[in-house]
Each structure stands twice: as structure tokens, then as C-alpha cells.
Amino acid sequence: METEHRVSTLELFFDLVFVFTITQLTVLLADDLSPRGAGQVVLIFTVLFWMYGGYAHLTNQVPPDRTARRVLLMLAMGAFLVCALAVPTAFGAGGVAFGLGYLLVVVVHGVLFTQAHGRGVLWFALPNVLCALAVTAAGFFDGQPAWGLWLLALLLQFVTPVVVQRVAASGAAAEPEVPEVPEVPEQTVGDQLGGMNAAHLVERHGLLLIIVFGESVIAIGIGVGSLPLSAGIAGGAFLALTIASAMWWMYFVRDEGRAEEVFAQTPPDRRFKLAMAAYYYAFLPVLLGIAVFAAGVKKTIGHLGEHLHTGPAVALAGGVALYLAGNLVFRGVLGLGPARYRATALVLALATVPVGTGWTGAGQLVALAAVLVCAVVAEGGRSQAGQARGTATESVTGS
């Protein structure tokens, strides 16, 4: 049985700082609801979330239980804060500052992993440094060269896990089954990829998700601003909270506990690959979806009785759809079901765009809330029916 390893308060503090980057991305998108603005948000967040995942895996295996580790983790928090502050101008005047902050994030991560695991960390530390240098170099350019360097950084990130897993596999194959001399070996890349604590991994990403949901609520307040609190504004805020609550329900009531069970039952040497699929690739659209929805709420809440422009209407529907798409991938990777209710909700969410542009923002919020609540209720009904059938079968078998 695994030793219990829960998330520390310092890790939660780290997550609060990191989520400020998502807040800044929401602001960036709300100010530029265009394909260009959306592209910048996707590139910046994908690059940042890569290193968030790196720190989540780091503290899963290297708990911040010593002074040196805590200080280094706090230094990384400061570096993430620099990145967050530079997000609005990351493709402009703040590009170099963003890149240097990101480089410090990468270096501290490598130092911490090296402290615990030795030179094997270089297989992923060096590509991470190259990625950070590409982002920093992008700050010196405008237009296509800058976009090209950001895309190069993404390419390095997506290639690195494949290389590391192959190195781990080849290292494991080369190890003798029975060592001739008993000793405590230095941990290899393969050791780092395996042995991830299931409870800590799931809890850490769940806490991140709940903080991001909190940011979506803050977006409601920012959208209201100094507007008088009328019945319409209060109703719109309630609808936005209903949508966020339904999305919360889908993960935390339906999926989180089952995800931990799947990881606990997965052999340690396979958990890294599963974690990359579930909590990086699938979580990217989940977290981006919440940020995009929050940007849509921010632009809509003060115009509830009006026809929405295409940008805010697409942000509202697209944010919910992105969340559901990532959630469906997450469930598919872990073998959780069913999928049809959420897949139907995804399609219906996208279909609410004409409601916002052709009718009102309030009408689109009502439609989105109805879609998600119905999906949650339908899924809950099926779950209860399945449990009832299981109980009846056990009774018959027992008798």
C-alpha cells in the first residue's frame, strides 16, 4: 500500500501564484477576443502549464519538507509571478521579461530535481532550458519570427516526454535483474517517471482546478465593476455561477474519486504516461475552457439585455465546449464513462452562440445553464440506476 502523501500548504501557495497567470490570460483574451488574441493565449498558457506540471511531478516525488527545497520553490513562485505580470505584453514589450522569468522557473525546477535524482534530470532539464531560451528570444522579435519561436518552444515540450520515456525504457532494459554487489543505486530517469503518488497527483490538480473556478467567479465581479446591482445583473451573475457550478460538479462529484482509484490501480512504472495524458494534455482544454468562459462572462455581464457581439458569444459557448472536450478526453484516457451526456452537452453548448448574437446575452446564459444542468441530472440518474441494478444483483446472488 502506498504511503499517504498529501498536498502541502506551500504547494497550494505555489498554485495560487500560478493561477494568477490564468487570471492575466483571461484579461488578455477579454481585451482581444480575436483569433490572434486566442492564439496568443493558447501559446502562453500551454508553455506555462508545461512547467506547472513539471513542478506538480517534482513535489510529488520531492516533497518540500526541507529548508533548501522550500526556498527554491518560493524562488520559482517569484519567477512565475514575473511571467504572470508580463503576460499582457508577452508578445510585445514584455516578451523578454516573460522569457527571463520562465527561464528562472525552468532552472529552479532542474536544480530541485537534480538535488534529489542526480544527472538523469538532464534528459528533460536541457530541453526545458532550450524551450525557455526560445521564448526569451521571441521577446526580441515581432510578428512571424516571434510566433515561430513560440511554436518551437511548444515543439520541444511535446517531444521531450517521448524522448524521456524512451530513455527510461532503454535504461530499464539495460539494468541487470540481480545486482552483483548490494548497493543503493542513484535514481535513473526511469525511477523518476515511476513511483508517482496517486493521491497527491489527483489532489494537486483538483486543488488547481478549484482555484481556477474561483477565478471565474472573480471575473463575474470584474465584469460587474461599478455597475448598479440591478435584478438583471444579479440574475446574470447567478446564471454564470450556475454554469461554473455544473462544471465543478462534473469533475469533483463524478470524476475525481474515480480518477484516484484508476491511478492507484495503475502500476507505478505506467503512471507518468497516464498522468501526462490525463493531467496535461486533457487538462489543457479544461483549464483554458474555464478561462475562456470567464472572459466571455466579463464581456457579457454588463450587456445582458443586448445582442452580443460574436466574440463574447463564442467565448461563452466555446469556453464551456472546451471544458467539456477536455473532460471527455480525461474520462476517455482513464476509462471513465459514460460519455454521451457530456458529448451531447458540448454540441448543444456550441449551438447557443446564435442565441447570444441573435437574442440577448442573458438568453445565452440561460441556455448554457440549462444544457449543463440537464447533463448533470441525466448523468446522475443513470448513475443511480446503475447502482440500483448492482445492489439488486448482489441481493439475488447473496440469496
HELIX and SHEET records of a PDB file:
HELIX    1   1 THR A    9  ASP A   31  1                                  23    
HELIX    2   2 PRO A   35  GLN A   61  1                                  27    
HELIX    3   3 THR A   67  ALA A   86  1                                  20    
HELIX    4   4 VAL A   87  THR A   89  5                                   3    
HELIX    5   5 GLY A   95  HIS A  117  1                                  23    
HELIX    6   6 GLY A  118  VAL A  121  5                                   4    
HELIX    7   7 LEU A  122  ALA A  138  1                                  17    
HELIX    8   8 GLN A  144  ALA A  174  1                                  31    
HELIX    9   9 VAL A  189  LEU A  193  1                                   5    
HELIX   10  10 ALA A  198  VAL A  224  1                                  27    
HELIX   11  11 ALA A  231  PHE A  252  1                                  22    
HELIX   12  12 GLU A  256  GLN A  265  1                                  10    
HELIX   13  13 PRO A  268  ARG A  270  5                                   3    
HELIX   14  14 ARG A  271  MET A  276  1                                   6    
HELIX   15  15 ALA A  277  TYR A  281  3                                   5    
HELIX   16  16 PHE A  283  THR A  300  1                                  18    
HELIX   17  17 ILE A  301  HIS A  303  5                                   3    
HELIX   18  18 THR A  310  LEU A  334  1                                  25    
HELIX   19  19 ARG A  340  LEU A  350  1                                  11    
HELIX   20  20 VAL A  353  GLY A  358  1                                   6    
HELIX   21  21 GLY A  361  GLY A  398  1                                  38    
END                                                                             
